[in-house]
């Protein structure tokens, strides 16, 4: 089920034009923060791992949005974006 959801996210993200991708960084960040908070409340005292983000290549659909945000920030000289991998355990399957 999680894999099917990520396929849907991938299809949705593919529809976003490259020029508009940076406008969606905040939405993606808030969605991930909400998922993290939900998992944190479920797992008191244990590591917080968002199920979908622990899949191999899970961030692939979100990377184009994040990349455009980074490029826009660099061009404008604003504060850098947070790291996208802070919720992902490397090597998790």
C-alpha positions, 0 to 999 in steps of 0.5 A, spaced: 500 500 500 505 504 501 508 503 494 502 504 491 501 511 495 508 513 493 507 511 485 501 516 486 506 521 489 511 520 483 505 521 478 503 527 481 509 531 482 511 529 475 505 534 473 508 540 476 512 544 471 519 545 473 518 553 473 513 552 479 516 546 483 519 551 487 513 554 489 511 547 492 517 546 497 513 549 503 507 544 502 512 538 501 515 540 508 509 541 511 506 535 509 513 531 511 513 535 518 505 533 519 507 525 517 513 526 522 509 529 528 504 523 527 509 518 527 512 521 533 506 521 537 505 513 535 512 511 537 514 515 544 521 513 546 523 510 539 526 512 533 521 516 528 521 513 522 516 515 517 514 509 513 514 511 506 520 515 507 524 509 509 523 505 502 529 505 497 529 511 493 523 514 496 525 521 496 525 521 488 518 524 487 520 530 491 527 531 489 525 535 483 521 540 487 526 540 493 532 542 487 528 547 484 527 550 491 534 550 492 536 553 486 531 559 487 534 560 494 541 560 491 539 565 486 535 570 491 540 569 496 535 567 501 536 562 507 538 555 505 532 550 505 533 544 511 536 537 509 531 533 506 534 526 509 533 528 516 527 523 517 530 517 513 534 512 516 540 510 511 540 503 509 532 502 511 528 497 506 
